[in-house]
Amino acid sequence: MKRVLARLLILAAFVLLARSSGADGPSIAAGVGTVTPTNVNSTLWVTGSVRFPIGRFFAIEPEVGYWSKSEEVFTVQTSLDDLNFGATALILIPLDRITIFFGAGGCAHHIQGRVGVTGLGSASDSTTKGGYQVLGGIDLRVGHSLSLFGAARYDGVKLDNGEKLDQTKFYGGLRLRL
């Protein structure tokens, strides 16, 4: 109960700080795009985030995203998926109806892989790894509370065996100011 209360107080502090600074209030966003992980073909990526402005030119943006890729060659099936959680510190450059944003932050990726051979069975493994992300993009205000956005992002992820599962992402979506 104390953790929930502490999180609510932190959220309230972000909202009050944003309101008192003259910046837009918090916003929620949903996006979709492509991700190209290292040594994996491109696939669909979906994401959602909440942006908390801290003054007019800065924001903190926690987010969650997911992608999955499956392939089958003859009797061998493989799949890989990644559920990521992160938080990005953003610099905002407001220009009338357009806001340019860029930033960096930390993230955690829960990666699960599976391989199977028809008639012989399958095996799977999963791991959770920390990483970093850098991104940049543009918000285009299309209404009082609604914006369209587009962004490019790079996630750096290092696996236990020293291999990398770095990811390049291009995506867009809608942002709703609360």
C-alpha positions in Angstrom: 0.0 0.0 0.0 2.9 2.4 0.8 4.4 1.8 -2.6 1.2 2.6 -4.4 0.8 5.7 -2.3 4.4 6.8 -3.0 3.9 6.3 -6.8 0.7 8.3 -6.7 2.4 11.1 -4.9 5.3 11.1 -7.4 2.8 11.2 -10.3 0.9 14.1 -8.6 4.2 16.0 -8.2 5.0 15.6 -11.9 1.5 16.9 -12.9 1.7 19.9 -10.5 5.2 20.8 -11.6 4.1 20.7 -15.3 1.0 22.8 -14.6 2.9 25.4 -12.6 5.6 25.8 -15.3 3.2 26.9 -18.1 4.1 23.8 -20.1 1.5 21.4 -21.5 0.2 18.9 -19.0 0.9 15.2 -19.1 0.0 13.3 -22.3 -0.5 9.7 -23.3 0.6 8.2 -26.6 0.2 5.1 -28.6 2.4 4.2 -31.6 3.1 1.6 -34.1 6.1 1.1 -36.5 8.9 -1.2 -37.5 11.8 -2.6 -35.5 14.9 -4.1 -37.0 16.8 -6.1 -34.3 20.4 -7.3 -34.9 20.3 -10.5 -37.0 16.5 -10.6 -37.1 14.3 -9.5 -40.0 12.1 -6.3 -39.5 8.8 -6.8 -37.8 5.9 -4.8 -36.3 6.5 -2.9 -33.0 3.8 -1.4 -30.8 4.4 1.1 -28.0 2.6 3.2 -25.4 3.9 6.0 -23.2 3.1 8.7 -20.8 4.9 12.1 -21.0 5.4 14.2 -17.9 6.6 17.7 -18.8 9.1 19.3 -16.3 9.0 22.9 -17.3 8.6 24.1 -20.9 11.7 22.3 -22.4 12.1 19.0 -20.5 10.0 15.9 -19.9 10.2 12.4 -18.5 8.6 9.7 -20.6 8.1 6.1 -19.3 7.0 3.7 -21.9 6.3 0.0 -22.8 6.7 -1.7 -26.1 6.4 -5.1 -27.7 7.5 -7.0 -30.8 7.5 -10.6 -31.9 9.0 -12.4 -34.9 8.4 -15.9 -36.1 9.7 -17.9 -39.0 9.4 -21.4 -40.3 11.9 -23.1 -42.7 10.8 -26.6 -43.7 10.1 -28.3 -40.3 11.9 -25.8 -38.1 10.0 -23.1 -36.4 11.7 -20.2 -34.5 10.3 -17.2 -32.7 11.7 -14.3 -30.7 9.8 -11.7 -28.8 10.7 -8.7 -26.7 8.6 -6.8 -24.1 10.5 -3.6 -23.1 10.0 -1.1 -20.4 11.9 2.2 -20.3 12.0 5.8 -19.2 13.5 8.6 -21.4 14.6 12.1 -20.4 13.6 14.4 -23.2 14.5 17.8 -24.4 11.6 19.6 -26.0 11.8 22.4 -28.6 8.3 23.9 -29.0 7.8 25.7 -32.4 4.2 26.9 -32.7 2.3 23.7 -33.7 5.4 21.5 -34.0 7.5 20.2 -31.1 10.9 18.7 -31.8 12.0 16.2 -29.1 15.1 14.1 -28.5 16.6 12.3 -25.5 18.0 9.2 -23.9 17.2 6.8 -21.1 17.4 3.4 -19.7 15.3 0.3 -20.5 14.7 -3.3 -19.6 14.0 -5.9 -22.3 12.3 -9.3 -21.4 13.4 -11.4 -24.4 12.0 -14.9 -25.1 13.2 -17.2 -27.8 11.7 -20.5 -28.9 12.8 -23.1 -31.5 11.0 -26.3 -32.5 11.3 -29.1 -35.0 8.1 -30.7 -36.1 7.8 -34.2 -34.6 10.9 -33.8 -32.4 9.7 -31.1 -29.8 10.8 -27.6 -28.9 12.9 -25.6 -26.5 12.6 -22.1 -25.2 14.6 -19.7 -23.0 14.1 -16.2 -21.7 16.1 -13.4 -20.1 15.7 -9.9 -18.9 18.4 -7.4 -19.8 19.0 -3.8 -19.2 20.0 -1.4 -21.9 19.8 2.1 -23.2 17.8 4.0 -25.7 18.3 7.2 -27.7 15.5 8.8 -29.8 14.3 11.8 -31.6 11.1 12.9 -33.3 8.5 15.5 -34.0 5.0 16.1 -32.5 2.6 17.9 -34.8 -0.4 19.4 -33.0 -3.6 18.8 -35.0 -6.1 19.8 -32.4 -6.4 21.3 -28.9 -5.5 18.1 -27.2 -4.3 15.9 -30.1 -0.9 15.5 -31.8 0.5 13.2 -34.4 4.1 12.1 -33.8 6.9 10.4 -35.7 10.1 9.2 -34.1 13.3 7.2 -34.7 14.9 5.3 -31.9 17.9 3.0 -31.2 18.0 0.5 -28.3 21.2 -1.0 -27.2 20.8 -4.4 -25.6 23.7 -6.8 -24.7 22.9 -10.5 -24.0 24.6 -12.9 -21.6 26.7 -14.5 -24.3 28.2 -11.1 -25.3 26.0 -10.9 -28.4 24.0 -7.8 -29.0 20.3 -7.5 -29.8 20.4 -3.8 -30.6 17.2 -2.5 -32.2 16.5 0.3 -34.7 12.9 1.5 -34.6 10.9 3.9 -36.8 7.3 4.6 -35.6 4.5 7.1 -35.4 1.2 7.5 -33.6 -1.2 9.7 -31.7 -0.5 11.7 -28.5 -3.4 12.9 -26.3 -2.8 15.7 -23.8 -4.7 15.2 -20.6 
